[in-house]
């Protein structure tokens, strides 16, 4: 992890601490200092605790009392005020993250002080300072269909934290080098897992198959504020990350999202990050990924037959058996294509239960 020593000077120490040290060194009292400065004692106390600024006049008097230049005191004051601004920025930054959820999920250790929270988040993102964090994410994370604003928003912070946790977990997954053709071929094997009802049974197999083609599959619950359902990005030319948030707990949503993300890896620019579930993505890449997923779940030669199915349990179950896929996925596809109302036939969907192990 990156050492956060560069972060520590951001903690503002008022010039008053320097004044107090010099008072002790010269055996002067605060009352004597007030006399030398020509200021009331209350103003001296404000100077000591940093609530009052060192003006040019006070800097002149301090230089006469302690023998340090006016420029020294003016620079000390400027540095302190700049540190306060940095501190305010750092506090706003760390408060944008869903710290409680991140702690409860084991991403961060519990911290009592704001300083500890900031240091913990810097370690989590592996950057030495908040300014470095902003520079890194401005230059390195071009979020497709993720609308950012001039102000750093809580939902953006939560999403970036979720993505970072995916990067961390992917770092512990051993993968073969990325092989697009092998991954594409493996999707037909993966499709057979869609009939398995228990994530604890299909997920290890799914992750193993993905890893053989260079894809680190990470399942991680999204923290409060993160509306993403899935994401893909290449961590290097030899390793891709596919991340699913299990935001929706039914089989149709899970598998549609999985094959949608697989479509991005196979079809689209390897330098981009694709993020689903943020803003009703409708660009061409998303449409292509949707079509890719639909055709994997229900092959193109069966699409017309599916769309003509009666909206009833038995015909859908017979069709699902015919094409060897879970009936809930057929229902999801009919709803996706607006051939079935969203409130009908949902009993055919499998509701997953996820735990820390999947």
C-alpha positions in Angstrom: 0.0 0.0 0.0 1.1 3.6 -0.6 2.5 5.3 2.5 0.3 8.3 3.5 3.0 10.4 5.1 2.4 13.1 2.5 -1.0 13.4 3.9 0.0 14.3 7.4 1.2 17.9 6.8 -2.4 18.7 5.6 -3.4 18.7 9.2 -3.4 22.4 10.1 -1.3 23.6 13.0 -2.0 27.3 13.8 0.9 29.8 14.0 -0.1 30.1 17.7 1.7 26.9 18.4 4.9 28.5 17.2 4.1 31.6 19.3 3.5 29.5 22.4 6.8 27.7 22.0 8.6 31.0 21.7 6.8 32.4 24.8 8.0 29.4 26.8 11.5 29.8 25.5 11.7 33.5 26.5 9.7 32.9 29.7 7.0 35.4 28.6 3.4 35.3 29.6 0.4 35.9 27.3 -0.3 39.1 29.2 3.2 40.4 28.4 2.7 39.4 24.7 -0.6 41.3 24.6 1.3 44.4 25.9 4.1 44.0 23.3 1.5 43.6 20.5 -0.7 46.4 21.7 -3.7 44.0 21.6 -6.3 42.9 24.2 -5.7 39.6 25.9 -8.7 38.1 24.1 -7.1 38.8 20.7 -3.9 37.2 21.8 -5.8 34.0 22.8 -7.5 34.0 19.4 -4.0 34.3 17.8 -2.8 31.4 19.8 -5.7 29.1 18.8 -5.8 30.2 15.2 -9.2 31.9 15.1 -7.6 35.3 14.5 -5.3 36.0 11.6 -1.8 37.5 11.8 -2.1 40.8 10.0 0.8 42.8 8.7 0.7 45.0 11.8 0.8 42.0 14.1 3.5 40.3 12.0 5.6 43.5 12.5 5.1 43.4 16.3 5.8 39.6 16.5 9.1 40.1 14.6 10.1 42.8 17.2 9.2 40.5 20.1 10.7 37.3 18.9 13.4 38.4 16.5 11.9 36.6 13.5 11.1 38.4 10.3 7.7 39.8 9.3 7.9 37.6 6.2 8.3 34.5 8.4 5.0 35.2 10.3 3.1 36.2 7.1 4.2 32.9 5.4 3.3 31.0 8.5 -0.2 32.5 8.5 -0.6 31.8 4.7 0.5 28.2 5.1 -2.0 27.7 8.0 -4.9 29.1 6.1 -4.1 27.0 3.0 -3.8 24.0 5.3 -7.3 24.7 6.7 -8.7 24.8 3.1 -7.0 21.5 2.3 -8.3 20.0 5.5 -11.9 21.1 4.7 -11.5 19.6 1.2 -10.2 16.3 2.7 -13.1 16.1 5.2 -15.7 16.7 2.4 -13.9 14.1 0.4 -14.0 11.4 3.0 -17.5 12.2 4.1 -18.7 11.5 0.5 -17.9 7.9 0.9 -20.3 5.4 2.6 -17.8 4.7 5.4 -20.2 2.7 7.6 -21.1 0.3 4.7 -17.4 0.1 3.8 -16.5 -0.9 7.3 -19.4 -3.3 7.7 -18.4 -5.0 4.4 -14.8 -5.4 5.6 -13.3 -2.9 3.1 -12.0 -0.6 5.9 -11.2 -1.0 9.5 -13.3 1.0 12.0 -11.8 4.5 12.7 -12.7 6.9 15.4 -11.2 10.1 14.2 -11.6 12.0 10.9 -7.9 11.8 10.5 -7.9 8.0 10.8 -10.8 7.8 8.3 -9.0 9.9 5.7 -5.8 7.9 6.1 -7.8 4.6 5.9 -9.5 5.7 2.6 -6.2 6.9 1.2 -4.7 3.4 1.9 -7.8 1.8 0.4 -7.4 3.7 -2.8 -3.6 3.3 -2.6 -2.8 7.0 -3.0 -0.7 9.3 -0.9 -3.0 12.3 -0.7 -6.5 13.5 -1.6 -5.1 15.7 -4.4 -3.4 12.6 -5.8 -6.7 10.7 -5.7 -8.4 13.4 -7.7 -5.6 13.5 -10.2 -5.7 9.7 -10.6 -9.4 9.4 -11.1 -9.7 12.4 -13.4 -7.0 10.9 -15.6 -7.6 7.2 -15.3 -11.3 6.5 -14.9 -13.4 7.6 -17.9 -16.8 6.3 -16.8 -19.0 5.4 -19.8 -22.6 6.6 -19.2 -21.7 7.7 -15.7 -22.6 11.4 -15.4 -20.2 13.4 -13.2 -20.9 16.9 -12.0 -18.6 19.7 -11.0 -19.1 18.7 -7.4 -18.0 15.3 -6.2 -21.3 13.5 -5.4 -21.9 10.8 -2.9 -23.2 8.3 -5.4 -20.1 8.8 -7.5 -17.9 8.3 -4.4 -19.8 5.1 -3.5 -19.5 3.7 -7.0 -15.7 4.4 -7.2 -15.3 2.8 -3.8 -17.2 -0.3 -5.1 -15.0 -0.4 -8.2 -11.9 -0.1 -6.1 -12.9 -3.0 -4.0 -13.4 -5.0 -7.2 -9.8 -4.1 -8.2 -8.5 -5.3 -4.8 -10.4 -8.6 -4.9 -9.4 -9.2 -8.6 -5.8 -8.8 -7.6 -6.2 -12.0 -5.5 -7.7 -14.0 -8.4 -5.2 -16.0 -10.4 -6.0 -15.8 -14.1 -4.6 -17.1 -17.4 -3.8 -14.3 -19.9 -6.8 -12.7 -21.5 -8.0 -14.7 -24.5 -11.1 -13.3 -26.2 -11.7 -16.3 -28.4 -11.5 -18.7 -25.5 -13.8 -16.6 -23.3 -16.3 -16.3 -26.2 -16.3 -20.1 -26.6 -16.7 -20.6 -22.8 -20.0 -18.7 -22.7 -21.9 -21.6 -24.1 -20.6 -23.8 -21.2 -21.4 -21.0 -18.8 -24.9 -20.8 -20.1 -25.5 -24.4 -18.8 -25.0 -23.0 -15.3 -28.1 -20.8 -15.5 -30.4 -23.7 -14.5 -28.5 -24.1 -11.2 -30.5 -22.4 -8.4 -27.9 -22.0 -5.8 -25.1 -19.4 -6.1 -22.9 -21.4 -3.8 -22.9 -24.2 -6.4 -22.6 -22.3 -9.7 -20.5 -19.3 -8.6 -17.2 -21.2 -8.0 -17.6 -22.9 -11.4 -18.4 -19.6 -13.0 -15.4 -17.9 -11.5 -13.1 -20.8 -12.5 -14.3 -20.8 -16.1 -13.8 -17.0 -16.4 -10.3 -17.1 -14.9 -9.2 -19.6 -17.5 -9.8 -16.9 -20.1 -8.2 -14.0 -18.2 -11.4 -12.6 -16.6 -11.5 -12.0 -12.8 -15.1 -12.3 -11.8 -15.9 -10.4 -8.6 -19.3 -10.5 -6.8 -19.5 -7.6 -4.4 -22.5 -6.1 -2.8 -22.8 -2.4 -3.7 -22.6 0.1 -0.7 -25.2 2.7 0.0 -25.4 5.2 -2.8 -23.9 2.9 -5.5 -26.6 2.0 -8.1 -24.3 0.0 -10.3 -25.4 -3.5 -11.3 -22.3 -4.5 -13.2 -19.0 -3.2 -14.5 -16.2 -4.3 -16.8 -12.7 -2.9 -17.3 -9.3 -4.2 -18.2 -6.8 -4.1 -15.4 -4.0 -4.9 -17.8 -3.7 -6.2 -21.3 -3.8 -9.7 -19.9 -6.4 -9.4 -17.2 -10.0 -8.2 -17.3 -12.3 -7.4 -14.3 -16.0 -8.3 -14.5 -17.8 -7.0 -11.4 -21.4 -7.8 -10.4 -23.2 -6.1 -7.5 -26.1 -8.6 -7.1 -28.2 -5.4 -6.8 -31.1 -7.6 -8.2 -31.5 -11.0 -6.5 -33.3 -12.9 -9.3 -31.8 -15.3 -11.8 -33.0 -13.4 -14.9 -31.3 -10.1 -13.8 -28.1 -11.8 -12.7 -27.5 -13.8 -15.9 -28.6 -11.0 -18.2 -26.1 -8.7 -16.5 -23.4 -11.3 -16.6 -23.7 -11.9 -20.4 -24.2 -8.1 -21.0 -20.8 -7.5 -19.3 -19.3 -10.4 -21.3 -20.5 -8.7 -24.4 -18.6 -5.6 -23.5 -15.4 -7.6 -23.0 -15.8 -9.3 -26.4 -17.2 -6.5 -28.5 -15.9 -3.2 -27.2 -12.9 -1.0 -26.5 -10.6 -2.5 -24.0 -9.5 0.9 -22.7 -12.9 1.9 -21.4 -14.8 1.2 -18.2 -18.4 0.1 -18.7 -20.7 0.6 -15.9 -24.3 -0.6 -15.8 -27.3 0.5 -13.8 -26.4 4.1 -13.4 -28.4 6.2 -15.8 -30.5 4.0 -18.1 -27.7 3.5 -20.6 -28.9 3.7 -24.2 -25.7 4.3 -26.3 -24.7 1.9 -29.1 -22.3 0.0 -27.0 -25.0 -0.7 -24.5 -27.5 -1.7 -27.1 -25.0 -4.1 -28.6 -24.3 -5.6 -25.2 -28.0 -6.0 -24.5 -28.5 -7.8 -27.9 -25.4 -10.0 -27.1 -26.9 -11.0 -23.8 -30.4 -11.6 -25.1 -29.0 -13.8 -27.9 -26.9 -15.8 -25.5 -29.8 -16.5 -23.2 -32.3 -17.2 -26.0 -30.5 -17.9 -29.3 -31.6 -15.9 -32.3 -33.3 -18.9 -33.9 -35.7 -19.1 -30.9 -36.3 -15.4 -30.4 -39.4 -15.3 -32.7 -40.9 -18.4 -31.0 -40.3 -16.9 -27.6 -41.9 -13.6 -28.4 -45.0 -15.5 -29.6 -45.4 -17.5 -26.4 -48.7 -17.3 -24.5 -48.2 -15.5 -21.2 -48.9 -18.6 -19.1 -46.8 -20.9 -16.9 -46.8 -24.2 -18.8 -45.9 -22.9 -22.3 -43.0 -20.9 -20.8 -41.8 -23.8 -18.8 -41.9 -26.1 -21.9 -40.0 -23.6 -24.0 -37.4 -23.1 -21.3 -36.8 -26.9 -21.1 -36.6 -27.0 -24.9 -33.8 -24.4 -25.1 -32.2 -25.7 -21.8 -32.5 -22.5 -19.7 -34.2 -21.5 -16.5 -37.9 -20.5 -17.0 -37.3 -17.4 -14.9 -34.8 -16.2 -17.5 -37.4 -16.6 -20.3 -39.9 -14.6 -18.2 -37.2 -11.9 -17.8 -36.5 -11.8 -21.5 -40.2 -11.5 -22.3 -40.4 -8.6 -19.9 -37.3 -7.1 -21.4 -38.8 -7.2 -24.8 -42.1 -5.9 -23.4 -44.0 -9.0 -24.3 -45.0 -9.7 -20.7 -46.1 -7.2 -18.0 -43.4 -6.8 -15.3 -45.9 -8.0 -12.6 -46.7 -11.3 -14.2 -45.1 -14.8 -14.0 -42.4 -13.7 -11.6 -43.0 -16.8 -9.5 -40.9 -18.6 -12.2 -37.9 -16.6 -11.3 -35.3 -17.9 -8.8 -34.6 -15.6 -5.9 -30.9 -15.9 -4.9 -29.7 -15.6 -1.4 -26.1 -14.2 -1.3 -23.7 -14.3 1.6 -20.1 -13.3 2.0 -19.0 -16.4 0.2 -21.5 -16.0 -2.6 
